[in-house]
Amino acid sequence: MARYGMAIDTKRCVGCNACTLACKQANNVPDGVMWSRVLTDGGDMPDTPASDGGNLSMRYFPMGCQHCENPACVKVCPVGATYKDPETGVVRQDYDKCIGCRMCMSACPYTGVRSFNWDEPRYCLGHDVGDANALAHQKHVVEKCTFCYQRISKGEVPSCMDLCPARARFWGDLDDPNSEVAKKVASRQYTHLLEEKGTKPSVYYLV
């Protein structure tokens, strides 16, 4: 049994959104939906700098599902469609069980990491792209980042890792002290988003 997680180096991230595009392509994410976004700590709009007494600074926070150890979404799902995979610790979504109540979206403190397909998913291309074994998207279900489960189940890394030009992401089993991510977390200061919510995210932001 593993506890997969990711560390993101905020000193290396340049906010290029390559991770966003990699995720969208590999998972054939529908038009108008993003499972991964890049935010800043200066405001709600992209590339908004923070200001401290007139001095501007920019720090990027790639944002997706935090795959929490104590996920609020799992607790409120009435049908078990949102669940924590016992073998990997990844918070997953069973589209066939999902009844579209969106209680998981309400419970999740990380605004915008989940999306709801109001209509049949649409795509700018007339055919599927990305991984052949990526889950097919459905109407009237909630979906989100899966840590590219179709890849990690084969021992590969999530797609957002592959295209990061700054090599700002680190992946692996947090419970394995020899994994790259565990070494980074042990050697660097880090922060979690909304730590006060008690969700214990598996995404670490290195500062």
Backbone as CSV, one residue per row, in Angstrom:
resi,resn,N_x,N_y,N_z,CA_x,CA_y,CA_z,C_x,C_y,C_z
1,MET,0.849,-1.202,0.000,0.000,0.000,0.000,0.874,1.236,0.000
2,ALA,0.529,2.197,-0.853,1.309,3.423,-0.990,0.457,4.635,-0.620
3,ARG,1.127,5.750,-0.477,0.432,7.019,-0.253,1.053,8.026,-1.219
4,TYR,0.514,8.058,-2.416,1.099,8.891,-3.455,0.817,10.371,-3.212
5,GLY,1.806,11.174,-3.555,1.658,12.617,-3.402,2.620,13.360,-4.301
6,MET,2.507,14.670,-4.291,3.307,15.515,-5.170,3.830,16.723,-4.400
7,ALA,5.047,17.100,-4.705,5.617,18.342,-4.184,5.858,19.277,-5.361
8,ILE,5.504,20.541,-5.190,5.672,21.542,-6.242,6.556,22.655,-5.709
9,ASP,7.660,22.905,-6.382,8.636,23.912,-5.950,8.180,25.283,-6.441
10,THR,7.697,26.103,-5.528,7.189,27.424,-5.925,8.317,28.387,-6.308
11,LYS,9.558,28.029,-5.990,10.690,28.859,-6.414,11.096,28.556,-7.848
12,ARG,10.733,27.383,-8.328,11.075,26.998,-9.693,9.936,27.223,-10.677
13,CYS,8.685,27.113,-10.213,7.534,27.258,-11.109,7.511,28.647,-11.734
14,VAL,7.362,28.700,-13.062,7.352,29.976,-13.777,5.955,30.331,-14.285
15,GLY,4.954,29.541,-13.932,3.589,29.873,-14.316,3.298,29.726,-15.794
16,CYS,3.980,28.799,-16.465,3.839,28.677,-17.926,2.579,27.931,-18.349
17,ASN,1.940,27.218,-17.418,0.725,26.452,-17.692,0.949,25.230,-18.579
18,ALA,2.193,24.784,-18.725,2.439,23.545,-19.465,1.770,22.367,-18.769
19,CYS,1.719,22.405,-17.436,1.059,21.339,-16.678,-0.436,21.296,-16.984
20,THR,-1.034,22.465,-17.141,-2.459,22.551,-17.469,-2.741,21.894,-18.813
21,LEU,-1.900,22.213,-19.802,-2.090,21.654,-21.144,-1.818,20.154,-21.174
22,ALA,-0.796,19.713,-20.439,-0.463,18.293,-20.405,-1.607,17.486,-19.807
23,CYS,-2.179,17.997,-18.736,-3.308,17.339,-18.081,-4.503,17.263,-19.021
24,LYS,-4.794,18.363,-19.673,-5.974,18.423,-20.550,-5.844,17.450,-21.714
25,GLN,-4.634,17.361,-22.257,-4.427,16.476,-23.403,-4.447,15.013,-22.986
26,ALA,-3.697,14.660,-21.959,-3.562,13.256,-21.565,-4.880,12.650,-21.115
27,ASN,-5.730,13.476,-20.488,-7.000,12.985,-19.955,-8.198,13.323,-20.834
28,ASN,-7.919,13.883,-22.028,-8.985,14.254,-22.959,-10.062,15.083,-22.268
29,VAL,-9.631,16.045,-21.459,-10.552,16.864,-20.671,-11.412,17.719,-21.616
30,PRO,-12.730,17.761,-21.404,-13.628,18.463,-22.335,-13.355,19.962,-22.433
31,ASP,-13.858,20.555,-23.506,-13.762,22.001,-23.701,-14.398,22.727,-22.521
32,GLY,-13.779,23.822,-22.113,-14.315,24.644,-21.033,-14.031,24.119,-19.641
33,VAL,-13.289,23.009,-19.549,-12.982,22.392,-18.254,-11.475,22.299,-18.086
34,MET,-10.991,22.586,-16.892,-9.577,22.407,-16.578,-9.461,21.700,-15.238
35,TRP,-8.742,20.605,-15.218,-8.495,19.919,-13.959,-7.315,20.529,-13.220
36,SER,-6.479,21.229,-13.940,-5.289,21.839,-13.360,-5.204,23.291,-13.820
37,ARG,-4.930,24.186,-12.873,-4.786,25.606,-13.183,-3.544,26.131,-12.466
38,VAL,-3.068,27.293,-12.890,-1.944,27.923,-12.197,-2.428,29.255,-11.640
39,LEU,-2.456,29.361,-10.313,-2.904,30.569,-9.629,-1.712,31.314,-9.034
40,THR,-1.953,32.548,-8.628,-0.954,33.313,-7.888,-1.557,33.734,-6.552
41,ASP,-0.713,34.195,-5.644,-1.221,34.607,-4.328,-1.570,36.084,-4.279
42,GLY,-1.670,36.721,-5.464,-1.968,38.139,-5.481,-3.416,38.483,-5.802
43,GLY,-4.189,37.514,-6.253,-5.570,37.811,-6.611,-6.195,36.663,-7.362
44,ASP,-7.448,36.862,-7.791,-8.197,35.804,-8.464,-7.914,35.702,-9.952
45,MET,-7.336,36.747,-10.538,-7.047,36.734,-11.962,-5.660,36.144,-12.218
46,PRO,-5.441,35.545,-13.399,-4.126,34.974,-13.704,-3.016,36.021,-13.649
47,ASP,-1.853,35.587,-13.190,-0.640,36.428,-13.175,-0.824,37.722,-12.400
48,THR,-1.546,37.656,-11.296,-1.724,38.833,-10.448,-0.656,38.843,-9.361
49,PRO,0.194,39.875,-9.306,1.251,39.899,-8.292,0.701,40.279,-6.922
50,ALA,1.407,39.860,-5.898,1.092,40.281,-4.533,1.828,41.584,-4.249
51,SER,1.254,42.412,-3.389,1.858,43.699,-3.059,2.060,43.814,-1.553
52,ASP,3.249,44.202,-1.164,3.580,44.408,0.233,4.237,45.775,0.373
53,GLY,3.438,46.768,0.743,3.972,48.112,0.888,4.486,48.700,-0.411
54,GLY,3.875,48.332,-1.500,4.297,48.861,-2.795,5.289,47.983,-3.523
55,ASN,5.850,46.981,-2.854,6.770,46.047,-3.493,5.983,44.858,-4.033
56,LEU,6.153,44.602,-5.315,5.403,43.533,-5.958,6.213,42.234,-5.968
57,SER,5.505,41.134,-5.819,6.136,39.822,-5.916,5.164,38.873,-6.596
58,MET,5.719,37.860,-7.250,4.894,36.899,-7.972,5.293,35.488,-7.545
59,ARG,4.311,34.728,-7.102,4.553,33.333,-6.753,3.405,32.505,-7.294
60,TYR,3.743,31.436,-7.990,2.738,30.622,-8.666,2.381,29.387,-7.849
61,PHE,1.093,29.045,-7.884,0.596,27.859,-7.207,-0.212,27.020,-8.203
62,PRO,0.421,26.026,-8.838,-0.370,25.107,-9.666,-1.423,24.430,-8.801
63,MET,-2.647,24.390,-9.294,-3.776,24.001,-8.456,-4.606,22.916,-9.115
64,GLY,-4.804,21.844,-8.397,-5.696,20.774,-8.809,-6.216,20.094,-7.561
65,CYS,-6.834,18.956,-7.722,-7.275,18.197,-6.554,-6.084,17.953,-5.645
66,GLN,-6.289,18.126,-4.352,-5.204,17.978,-3.385,-5.067,16.547,-2.868
67,HIS,-5.958,15.662,-3.269,-5.894,14.246,-2.894,-5.609,14.089,-1.403
68,CYS,-6.515,14.630,-0.629,-6.327,14.749,0.818,-6.327,13.395,1.529
69,GLU,-5.591,13.332,2.619,-5.642,12.150,3.485,-6.981,12.086,4.216
70,ASN,-7.539,13.248,4.495,-8.815,13.342,5.195,-9.801,14.107,4.303
71,PRO,-10.218,13.523,3.189,-10.980,14.259,2.175,-12.420,14.550,2.581
72,ALA,-12.777,15.822,2.568,-14.138,16.223,2.903,-15.131,15.709,1.874
73,CYS,-14.707,15.602,0.623,-15.600,15.173,-0.454,-16.082,13.746,-0.253
74,VAL,-15.204,12.880,0.222,-15.557,11.478,0.424,-16.623,11.333,1.505
75,LYS,-16.515,12.151,2.534,-17.435,12.051,3.673,-18.874,12.376,3.296
76,VAL,-19.068,13.251,2.312,-20.431,13.708,2.008,-21.068,12.995,0.822
77,CYS,-20.302,12.234,0.052,-20.874,11.577,-1.120,-21.867,10.506,-0.674
78,PRO,-23.143,10.615,-1.062,-24.161,9.682,-0.563,-24.129,8.302,-1.216
79,VAL,-23.382,8.164,-2.311,-23.408,6.891,-3.036,-22.025,6.254,-3.174
80,GLY,-21.019,6.844,-2.572,-19.675,6.288,-2.662,-18.993,6.486,-3.993
81,ALA,-19.477,7.451,-4.779,-18.854,7.718,-6.079,-17.498,8.387,-5.917
82,THR,-17.364,9.191,-4.883,-16.076,9.773,-4.535,-15.488,8.924,-3.419
83,TYR,-14.303,8.391,-3.671,-13.721,7.486,-2.692,-12.201,7.592,-2.709
84,LYS,-11.604,7.128,-1.643,-10.151,7.128,-1.524,-9.632,5.733,-1.832
85,ASP,-8.806,5.628,-2.852,-8.282,4.338,-3.273,-7.371,3.758,-2.186
86,PRO,-7.676,2.586,-1.666,-6.910,2.048,-0.540,-5.480,1.663,-0.897
87,GLU,-5.211,1.419,-2.184,-3.874,0.988,-2.594,-2.916,2.154,-2.826
88,THR,-3.460,3.330,-3.148,-2.605,4.461,-3.530,-2.845,5.724,-2.712
89,GLY,-3.985,5.803,-2.032,-4.338,7.026,-1.319,-4.922,8.097,-2.222
90,VAL,-5.037,7.815,-3.521,-5.566,8.785,-4.483,-7.084,8.892,-4.313
91,VAL,-7.598,10.117,-4.301,-9.038,10.343,-4.233,-9.598,10.229,-5.644
92,ARG,-10.475,9.257,-5.838,-10.972,8.944,-7.170,-12.470,9.224,-7.285
93,GLN,-12.948,9.195,-8.539,-14.344,9.476,-8.835,-14.879,8.378,-9.741
94,ASP,-15.936,7.687,-9.310,-16.573,6.646,-10.114,-17.735,7.280,-10.873
95,TYR,-17.535,7.525,-12.162,-18.546,8.215,-12.964,-19.844,7.429,-13.041
96,ASP,-19.752,6.110,-13.047,-20.952,5.292,-13.173,-21.825,5.351,-11.921
97,LYS,-21.227,5.604,-10.772,-21.992,5.720,-9.530,-22.491,7.142,-9.286
98,CYS,-21.802,8.137,-9.827,-22.115,9.543,-9.541,-23.550,9.880,-9.960
99,ILE,-24.293,10.512,-9.054,-25.679,10.891,-9.336,-25.814,12.390,-9.604
100,GLY,-24.682,13.086,-9.644,-24.704,14.501,-9.996,-25.231,15.430,-8.927
101,CYS,-25.206,15.007,-7.662,-25.743,15.865,-6.595,-24.812,17.028,-6.262
102,ARG,-23.541,16.889,-6.604,-22.512,17.927,-6.425,-22.231,18.268,-4.954
103,MET,-22.587,17.373,-4.040,-22.265,17.603,-2.640,-20.754,17.623,-2.416
104,CYS,-20.026,16.835,-3.205,-18.568,16.836,-3.087,-17.986,18.196,-3.448
105,MET,-18.585,18.859,-4.427,-18.122,20.183,-4.831,-18.360,21.199,-3.720
106,SER,-19.487,21.064,-3.035,-19.803,21.977,-1.936,-18.891,21.750,-0.743
107,ALA,-18.538,20.494,-0.491,-17.739,20.175,0.682,-16.256,20.485,0.489
108,CYS,-15.774,20.383,-0.721,-14.348,20.609,-0.987,-13.979,22.057,-0.722
109,PRO,-12.988,22.321,0.137,-12.611,23.702,0.430,-11.769,24.346,-0.667
110,TYR,-11.320,23.546,-1.632,-10.437,24.060,-2.681,-11.272,24.404,-3.910
111,THR,-11.728,25.626,-3.951,-12.662,26.091,-4.974,-12.119,25.857,-6.382
112,GLY,-12.945,25.260,-7.206,-12.612,25.142,-8.620,-11.857,23.897,-9.027
113,VAL,-11.520,23.015,-8.078,-10.768,21.827,-8.488,-11.681,20.731,-9.033
114,ARG,-12.986,20.850,-8.777,-13.960,19.910,-9.329,-14.860,20.624,-10.318
115,SER,-15.295,19.900,-11.323,-16.191,20.478,-12.324,-17.362,19.531,-12.543
116,PHE,-18.448,20.081,-13.070,-19.652,19.286,-13.324,-20.009,19.390,-14.803
117,ASN,-20.235,18.254,-15.425,-20.612,18.222,-16.836,-22.125,18.377,-16.974
118,TRP,-22.566,19.596,-17.237,-23.995,19.856,-17.397,-24.539,19.221,-18.676
119,ASP,-23.712,19.144,-19.694,-24.137,18.601,-20.983,-23.177,17.497,-21.406
120,GLU,-23.450,16.899,-22.543,-22.517,15.922,-23.093,-21.175,16.618,-23.339
121,PRO,-20.083,16.020,-22.911,-18.773,16.643,-23.104,-18.498,16.943,-24.574
122,ARG,-17.917,18.112,-24.820,-17.595,18.515,-26.185,-16.100,18.777,-26.309
123,TYR,-15.597,18.629,-27.538,-14.169,18.751,-27.769,-13.919,19.537,-29.048
124,CYS,-12.799,20.261,-29.075,-12.495,21.062,-30.258,-12.082,20.185,-31.436
125,LEU,-11.562,19.001,-31.135,-11.225,18.048,-32.190,-12.331,17.007,-32.306
126,GLY,-12.434,16.412,-33.441,-13.505,15.443,-33.674,-13.176,14.038,-33.229
127,HIS,-12.108,13.875,-32.477,-11.715,12.548,-32.005,-11.021,12.683,-30.658
128,ASP,-10.922,11.556,-29.954,-10.264,11.555,-28.652,-8.774,11.808,-28.805
129,VAL,-8.194,12.418,-27.777,-6.749,12.609,-27.727,-6.242,12.003,-26.418
130,GLY,-4.953,11.922,-26.289,-4.379,11.508,-25.022,-4.341,10.010,-24.824
131,ASP,-4.296,9.628,-23.563,-4.113,8.226,-23.189,-5.305,7.375,-23.626
132,ALA,-5.005,6.235,-24.197,-6.060,5.350,-24.685,-6.926,4.820,-23.548
133,ASN,-6.344,4.675,-22.359,-7.101,4.110,-21.239,-7.572,5.174,-20.251
134,ALA,-7.571,6.437,-20.663,-8.152,7.488,-19.820,-9.662,7.283,-19.766
135,LEU,-10.261,7.595,-18.615,-11.695,7.394,-18.457,-12.495,8.258,-19.427
136,ALA,-13.577,7.689,-19.956,-14.466,8.447,-20.838,-15.324,9.392,-20.005
137,HIS,-15.447,10.633,-20.449,-16.214,11.633,-19.718,-17.705,11.449,-19.979
138,GLN,-18.506,11.785,-18.982,-19.942,11.563,-19.074,-20.720,12.816,-18.694
139,LYS,-21.945,12.865,-19.175,-22.866,13.951,-18.826,-23.379,13.765,-17.404
140,HIS,-23.592,14.895,-16.720,-24.197,14.934,-15.390,-23.383,14.218,-14.321
141,VAL,-22.066,14.314,-14.426,-21.200,13.780,-13.382,-20.167,14.830,-12.984
142,VAL,-19.631,14.661,-11.781,-18.537,15.506,-11.308,-17.223,14.835,-11.670
143,GLU,-16.243,15.631,-12.055,-14.928,15.069,-12.341,-13.830,16.007,-11.863
144,LYS,-12.603,15.486,-11.845,-11.480,16.239,-11.291,-10.176,15.532,-11.654
145,CYS,-9.065,16.126,-11.212,-7.750,15.511,-11.355,-7.740,14.140,-10.706
146,THR,-7.145,13.175,-11.389,-7.049,11.805,-10.876,-5.611,11.419,-10.550
147,PHE,-4.697,12.400,-10.560,-3.259,12.103,-10.493,-2.878,11.189,-11.660
148,CYS,-3.638,11.297,-12.770,-3.441,10.439,-13.948,-3.386,8.975,-13.520
149,TYR,-4.482,8.518,-12.921,-4.508,7.162,-12.384,-4.192,6.111,-13.454
150,GLN,-4.603,6.400,-14.696,-4.333,5.453,-15.773,-2.833,5.299,-16.005
151,ARG,-2.053,6.266,-15.571,-0.598,6.195,-15.722,0.080,5.635,-14.476
152,ILE,-0.303,6.166,-13.315,0.402,5.737,-12.101,0.123,4.273,-11.776
153,SER,-1.012,3.746,-12.252,-1.301,2.331,-12.024,-0.360,1.441,-12.822
154,LYS,0.341,2.028,-13.793,1.324,1.288,-14.577,2.757,1.646,-14.196
155,GLY,2.893,2.416,-13.098,4.230,2.797,-12.652,4.779,4.031,-13.325
156,GLU,3.935,4.743,-14.093,4.362,5.973,-14.751,4.044,7.172,-13.862
157,VAL,4.442,8.363,-14.294,4.183,9.576,-13.523,3.002,10.326,-14.130
158,PRO,2.332,11.191,-13.366,1.250,12.014,-13.929,1.741,12.861,-15.088
159,SER,0.840,13.147,-16.010,1.225,13.861,-17.235,1.772,15.251,-16.963
160,CYS,1.315,15.893,-15.885,1.786,17.255,-15.588,3.282,17.287,-15.285
161,MET,3.841,16.143,-14.887,5.275,16.069,-14.611,6.079,16.096,-15.908
162,ASP,5.555,15.487,-16.952,6.325,15.279,-18.175,6.660,16.566,-18.912
163,LEU,5.740,17.527,-18.904,5.950,18.742,-19.700,6.502,19.922,-18.905
164,CYS,6.670,19.793,-17.592,7.128,20.926,-16.784,8.550,21.317,-17.174
165,PRO,8.743,22.468,-17.844,10.080,22.833,-18.318,11.025,23.227,-17.192
166,ALA,10.468,23.653,-16.064,11.302,24.079,-14.938,11.608,22.928,-13.983
167,ARG,11.046,21.736,-14.259,11.204,20.580,-13.370,10.852,20.960,-11.929
168,ALA,9.667,21.556,-11.798,9.226,22.057,-10.497,8.385,21.053,-9.726
169,ARG,8.141,19.883,-10.299,7.263,18.897,-9.667,8.029,17.621,-9.301
170,PHE,7.622,17.056,-8.180,8.242,15.821,-7.694,7.129,14.874,-7.252
171,TRP,7.291,13.600,-7.581,6.197,12.648,-7.436,6.682,11.357,-6.782
172,GLY,5.776,10.689,-6.087,6.117,9.377,-5.563,5.312,9.015,-4.333
173,ASP,5.789,7.997,-3.641,5.146,7.495,-2.435,5.661,8.283,-1.236
174,LEU,4.783,9.016,-0.597,5.173,9.842,0.546,5.631,8.994,1.734
175,ASP,5.204,7.748,1.779,5.594,6.867,2.874,6.912,6.143,2.609
176,ASP,7.472,6.316,1.423,8.757,5.714,1.079,9.844,6.777,1.236
177,PRO,10.681,6.686,2.270,11.686,7.724,2.509,12.708,7.859,1.381
178,ASN,12.792,6.864,0.497,13.739,6.916,-0.610,13.138,7.494,-1.885
179,SER,11.832,7.791,-1.859,11.200,8.369,-3.056,11.612,9.822,-3.212
180,GLU,11.561,10.289,-4.453,11.970,11.661,-4.744,11.119,12.665,-3.977
181,VAL,9.814,12.443,-3.926,8.930,13.406,-3.267,9.163,13.419,-1.766
182,ALA,9.387,12.245,-1.163,9.621,12.183,0.281,10.925,12.886,0.658
183,LYS,11.934,12.733,-0.176,13.207,13.407,0.079,13.058,14.921,0.008
184,LYS,12.299,15.399,-0.965,12.086,16.847,-1.105,11.314,17.408,0.090
185,VAL,10.264,16.714,0.488,9.451,17.173,1.612,10.279,17.188,2.903
186,ALA,11.174,16.208,3.055,11.993,16.122,4.263,13.094,17.183,4.307
187,SER,13.515,17.671,3.140,14.666,18.575,3.086,14.304,20.044,2.890
188,ARG,13.036,20.330,2.633,12.627,21.701,2.333,11.471,22.131,3.218
189,GLN,11.355,23.441,3.418,10.152,23.964,4.049,9.019,23.888,3.038
190,TYR,7.816,23.692,3.532,6.675,23.578,2.631,5.427,24.124,3.311
191,THR,4.416,24.319,2.493,3.111,24.737,3.005,2.038,23.908,2.330
192,HIS,0.916,23.764,3.012,-0.275,23.163,2.428,-1.310,24.262,2.238
193,LEU,-2.169,24.107,1.249,-3.250,25.064,1.060,-4.364,24.791,2.072
194,LEU,-4.857,25.863,2.699,-5.961,25.780,3.658,-5.716,24.698,4.704
195,GLU,-4.544,24.744,5.298,-4.154,23.731,6.276,-5.117,23.675,7.453
196,GLU,-5.728,24.831,7.747,-6.633,24.904,8.889,-7.914,24.087,8.692
197,LYS,-8.188,23.653,7.472,-9.392,22.854,7.214,-9.231,21.396,7.657
198,GLY,-8.031,20.988,7.961,-7.807,19.647,8.476,-7.926,18.529,7.453
199,THR,-7.820,18.853,6.170,-7.965,17.835,5.134,-6.668,17.057,4.878
200,LYS,-5.542,17.593,5.305,-4.229,16.950,5.139,-3.945,16.621,3.669
201,PRO,-3.723,17.649,2.858,-3.487,17.423,1.433,-2.233,16.593,1.168
202,SER,-2.241,15.893,0.048,-1.068,15.149,-0.407,-0.259,15.937,-1.433
203,VAL,-0.596,17.199,-1.613,0.170,18.107,-2.468,0.904,19.082,-1.549
204,TYR,2.215,19.126,-1.668,3.076,19.975,-0.847,3.662,21.078,-1.717
205,TYR,3.562,22.319,-1.252,4.145,23.445,-1.966,5.449,23.830,-1.281
206,LEU,6.576,23.578,-1.939,7.890,23.893,-1.391,8.135,25.388,-1.472
207,VAL,8.581,25.982,-0.392,8.767,27.446,-0.341,10.223,27.809,-0.105
